[in-house]
Amino acid sequence: MTEVGSPLLEKQALIHAVTACGLPVLGLSRRGLAIVGGWCPAIPGTSHAADSPLHRLLVVGGIHGDEPSSVQAVLELVARLTASSVPASSVPGVAMLIVPALNPDGLLAGIKNSAADVDLNRNFPARNFTRDHQPRYDPGPSPLSEPETALLARIVEEHAINAVVAVHAPFACVNFDGPARAWAEVVSAASGWPVRQNIGYPTPGSLGSWLGVDRNLPVLTLELPPGPLPVFRRAAAAALDAAIAPVKIRY
């Protein structure tokens, strides 16, 4: 019998929260778990210059299954947006597609990688993709070999995504790729976490390498601190709210 408060129950509860957040099912994981996502309105009070391009912003959490705080932070963002009384059509300039948990298999198992033991953030079709890897960083047999990354790539292409916020943990910083330094500095000021252009180690085949380096799109990798979300909930919410405000996205 599984005890109340056990790690397994906590993981199951988080998976349930993802599927119950009100976003539609976009596809399935390797083990057949639902990957949900959808368009959300912008937060109240945001604005943008009339001549700015439409920001088709992708926000994604849970790329690594051992980073549950990233999923919780994105779910709380969805809840804030859903609770907003301001209709999406009244806040011009931004269209936001949110995927709270790209790797539900890893999330349920409490492991970094996918059910195929692939590091999903090494499986994107970046020019620097390589099969050479350290333990726990297996990129898979080829780019987009995994259903999770193939789904996200399809979203990027079909919806002409032109800016990305990927939520990770546990380095407590705002990393960026592509023309996103000014955007990163705004998010850093809101959260108190430093801007870091280099995370400290190579990231071949990553989402940032593919879209930020190769395609020159602004990509933020929001690295939450270690530990449970309640410890830094306010800073995480401030960071995400700043990141999605269309007036803040500069490219």
Solvent accessible surface area in square Angstrom, and as a share of the most:
residue,aa,sasa,rsa
1,M,238,1.06
2,T,57,0.33
3,E,134,0.60
4,V,146,0.84
5,G,50,0.48
6,S,22,0.14
7,P,90,0.56
8,L,80,0.40
9,L,61,0.30
10,E,107,0.48
11,K,60,0.25
12,Q,80,0.36
13,A,61,0.47
14,L,18,0.09
15,I,24,0.12
16,H,125,0.56
17,A,42,0.32
18,V,3,0.02
19,T,62,0.36
20,A,64,0.50
21,C,33,0.20
22,G,70,0.67
23,L,21,0.10
24,P,80,0.51
25,V,91,0.52
26,L,61,0.30
27,G,18,0.17
28,L,104,0.52
29,S,7,0.05
30,R,114,0.42
31,R,171,0.62
32,G,41,0.39
33,L,50,0.25
34,A,25,0.19
35,I,0,0.00
36,V,1,0.01
37,G,0,0.00
38,G,7,0.07
39,W,114,0.40
40,C,14,0.09
41,P,32,0.20
42,A,3,0.02
43,I,27,0.13
44,P,72,0.46
45,G,82,0.79
46,T,22,0.13
47,S,67,0.43
48,H,39,0.17
49,A,52,0.40
50,A,107,0.83
51,D,130,0.67
52,S,31,0.20
53,P,80,0.51
54,L,74,0.37
55,H,5,0.02
56,R,80,0.29
57,L,0,0.00
58,L,0,0.00
59,V,0,0.00
60,V,0,0.00
61,G,0,0.00
62,G,1,0.01
63,I,0,0.00
64,H,15,0.07
65,G,1,0.01
66,D,60,0.31
67,E,21,0.09
68,P,60,0.38
69,S,5,0.03
70,S,0,0.00
71,V,0,0.00
72,Q,62,0.28
73,A,4,0.03
74,V,0,0.00
75,L,23,0.12
76,E,49,0.22
77,L,0,0.00
78,V,4,0.02
79,A,60,0.46
80,R,75,0.27
81,L,1,0.00
82,T,99,0.58
83,A,86,0.67
84,S,24,0.16
85,S,109,0.70
86,V,43,0.25
87,P,83,0.52
88,A,57,0.45
89,S,106,0.69
90,S,63,0.40
91,V,8,0.05
92,P,84,0.53
93,G,11,0.10
94,V,20,0.12
95,A,29,0.23
96,M,1,0.00
97,L,4,0.02
98,I,0,0.00
99,V,0,0.00
100,P,0,0.00
101,A,1,0.01
102,L,0,0.00
103,N,0,0.00
104,P,3,0.02
105,D,5,0.03
106,G,0,0.00
107,L,5,0.02
108,L,58,0.29
109,A,49,0.38
110,G,32,0.31
111,I,79,0.40
112,K,20,0.08
113,N,7,0.04
114,S,1,0.01
115,A,26,0.20
116,A,46,0.35
117,D,92,0.48
118,V,6,0.03
119,D,0,0.00
120,L,0,0.00
121,N,19,0.10
122,R,14,0.05
123,N,0,0.00
124,F,0,0.00
125,P,47,0.30
126,A,6,0.05
127,R,189,0.69
128,N,73,0.37
129,F,40,0.17
130,T,46,0.27
131,R,115,0.42
132,D,119,0.62
133,H,81,0.36
134,Q,127,0.57
135,P,110,0.69
136,R,139,0.51
137,Y,63,0.24
138,D,39,0.20
139,P,3,0.02
140,G,1,0.01
141,P,98,0.62
142,S,50,0.32
143,P,54,0.34
144,L,55,0.28
145,S,37,0.24
146,E,4,0.02
147,P,43,0.27
148,E,0,0.00
149,T,0,0.00
150,A,28,0.22
151,L,9,0.05
152,L,0,0.00
153,A,6,0.05
154,R,118,0.43
155,I,10,0.05
156,V,3,0.02
157,E,91,0.41
158,E,123,0.55
159,H,67,0.30
160,A,56,0.43
161,I,7,0.04
162,N,26,0.13
163,A,0,0.00
164,V,0,0.00
165,V,0,0.00
166,A,3,0.02
167,V,0,0.00
168,H,7,0.03
169,A,10,0.07
170,P,61,0.38
171,F,84,0.35
172,A,28,0.22
173,C,0,0.00
174,V,0,0.00
175,N,14,0.07
176,F,8,0.03
177,D,32,0.17
178,G,26,0.25
179,P,54,0.34
180,A,0,0.00
181,R,117,0.43
182,A,52,0.40
183,W,0,0.00
184,A,0,0.00
185,E,86,0.39
186,V,50,0.29
187,V,1,0.00
188,S,20,0.13
189,A,89,0.69
190,A,44,0.34
191,S,13,0.08
192,G,65,0.62
193,W,24,0.08
194,P,76,0.48
195,V,40,0.23
196,R,83,0.30
197,Q,114,0.50
198,N,109,0.56
199,I,20,0.10
200,G,59,0.57
201,Y,86,0.33
202,P,110,0.69
203,T,43,0.25
204,P,32,0.20
205,G,0,0.00
206,S,6,0.04
207,L,4,0.02
208,G,6,0.06
209,S,7,0.05
210,W,13,0.04
211,L,0,0.00
212,G,1,0.01
213,V,92,0.53
214,D,34,0.18
215,R,107,0.39
216,N,101,0.52
217,L,35,0.17
218,P,0,0.00
219,V,1,0.00
220,L,1,0.00
221,T,20,0.12
222,L,1,0.01
223,E,10,0.05
224,L,0,0.00
225,P,20,0.13
226,P,91,0.57
227,G,47,0.45
228,P,87,0.55
229,L,1,0.01
230,P,84,0.53
231,V,116,0.67
232,F,18,0.07
233,R,103,0.37
234,R,215,0.78
235,A,26,0.20
236,A,2,0.01
237,A,24,0.19
238,A,35,0.27
239,A,0,0.00
240,L,1,0.00
241,D,37,0.19
242,A,14,0.11
243,A,1,0.00
244,I,0,0.00
245,A,8,0.06
246,P,2,0.01
247,V,51,0.29
248,K,75,0.32
249,I,6,0.03
250,R,134,0.49
251,Y,109,0.42
